[in-house]
Amino acid sequence: MNVPVVIRSCHELAEFHACVALQREIWGEEPLEVEPATMFVVAAHTGGQVLGAFAGDTLVGFVLAVAGVRNGRAYLHSHMAGMHDAYRDQGIGRRLKLFQREEALHRGIKLIEWTFDPLEVRNAHFNLNRLGAVCHKYLPNLYGVTTSPLHRGLRTDRLLAEWYLEVPRVLAAIGEKSTDNIAPSEVSPAGAIRIPVPSLTPYGAAEDETGMVSLQDRLRDEFTKWFAQGYAATAVAMGEEPAYVLVHRGRG
């Protein structure tokens, strides 16, 4: 734990296999649902990214992104990001994302997207508040029901995070401006919509499956409704009653 952690790109087959091994440890999925080393090889050789956090020679975190094109412009879809339990909450995940941003910008890529579970408030806080991403697409049961215990046996409903790497909100967020403790009026500007979500134990098992499904249904309905009306999720108001904050895209 006292070994400095270095963030760098992965190039060797042994490093890709280390990513697969860490993936299995984190997600705990059945073998058929694990992304194989060949996927990491393809990503690294076709304009994607395989980025690793190394403590000495040991891989403790990684990011896997694949190249995409939309409307004639290249972007990256960040498919997986994982961190060893012993290295969580040390800022390494944020360092990985910032390295990812710099590597993309060096190649002229200005947009990175990824999906995340709207039930995971801490992830939402990281994505929206700490990185400056925004969401205006809700993707129901994107990956189907998986064998990973992290997914609690629920539908894999996801929000799509869009990280526009050079816009002012991103520059402010990565400049250490956090929305952890600022006034509610600053988090929720006039006209903002709030979608409350309980602060669940991260990746915890669902004690009440019916209640969790009902929560998913409510979030799906609310996000779908407001996104259709031109709103985007731009922040998470943290506290005893966390809530997503949505502003109209014409005003924000």
Secondary structure, 3 states (H helix, E strand, C coil): CCCCEEEEECCCHHHHHHHHHHHHHHHCCCHHHCCCHHHHHHHHHCCCEEEEEEECCEEEEEEEEEEEEECCEEEEEEEEEEECHHHCCCCHHHHHHHHHHHHHHHCCCCEEEEEECCCCHHHHHHHHHHCCCEEEEEECCCCCCCCCHHHCCCCCCEEEEEEECCCHHHHHHHCCCCCCCCCHHHHCCCCCEEEECCCCCCCCCCCCHHHHHHHHHHHHHHHHHHHHCCEEEEEEECCCCCEEEEEECCCC
